[in-house]
Amino acid sequence: MAKKIIFIILIQIVLLRINFIEAQTTTGFCAGINFSQLTGSHTFDEKIPRKGLYGGIFLDITVAFESSIEIGAFYSQQGVIYRNVDNLYSIKKTYTVYRNLDYVMVPINWKQMWGDVYTKIGMYGEFDINPTSTWKESIETQTNRVDSTGEYFGFVNNLKLYDIGVNFGIGLMTPISDQFDLFLDVTYRMGFFPIENTYIPEQIKKNRIFCISTGIILRGKENRYAPNKRK
C-alpha cells in the first residue's frame, strides 16, 4: 500500500512537469532531519522531540519574477518520545513511550526569492505509512537493573492516518556550477487536526515539526533568479 501511494505521487509530479513544460520549471532533491513533537498529553514528565529522517523531490514552477510554486513528495519521520522518571528510596523507575509516525507528505508552497535567500509559505497533506507505539520500562536498584518492553496497540488502532497543515520556512541558495545550486532550508510545520479519534481535550495530539534540510536544485545558468552570481 505504501509503495503504491509513493508511486502515484511520483507519477503526479512527472505529469506536472510535463504540463508546465512551457513555464520555467526546475527540479530539486533534498535530505535532512526532523525534530518533531505532538501537542497534548500532560501525563508525562518529559516530552522529548523525536529526531527523524526527511527527504524527497520537488518542482519549482515559476509564476512571476522571483516567485514560484513549489510542489513535491517527501518521506518524513515524525512523532515524539515521552518519559517519566520516579525515584523511590533506592529504586529508580524509568518509563519511556515512543510514538513513531512515518509519513509520505505532499506540500504546495509559494516561494519568494530575495536574491539568494528565499521564503516560503504553504500547506501540506500527509499520509502515515508506518505508525508504531512502543514502551520501555527500566527498574534500577543499587545492584540490579530489569528492562521490559511492549507495544501500545490502542494508539495505533485509534490513529488517523492522514493530516493536513500549514508550513513556512526560509532558505539560502548558492551556485556550485552552471547547472546546480546548493541550498539550505529551515521549515516549521503545524498539523491542523488531532491525529487520534478522541474528544478528551488533554489527550488531543497534533503534529509539530521543525525541519533542517539541504540539497541541490537543477537550475541552468539562464534560469536562475540571481544570474549575476554565476560566472
Secondary structure, 3 states (H helix, E strand, C coil): CHHHHHHHHHHHHHHHHHHCCCCCEEEEEEEEEEEEEECCCCCCCEEEEEEEEEEEEEEEEEEECCEEEEEEEEEEEEEEEEEEEEEECCEEEEEEEEEEEEEEEEEEEEEEEECCEEEEEEEEEEEECCCEEEEEEEEECCCCEEEEEEECHHHHHCECCEEEEEEEEEEEEEECCCCEEEEEEEEEEEECCCCECCCCHHHCCCEEEEEEEEEEEECCHHHCCCHHHCC
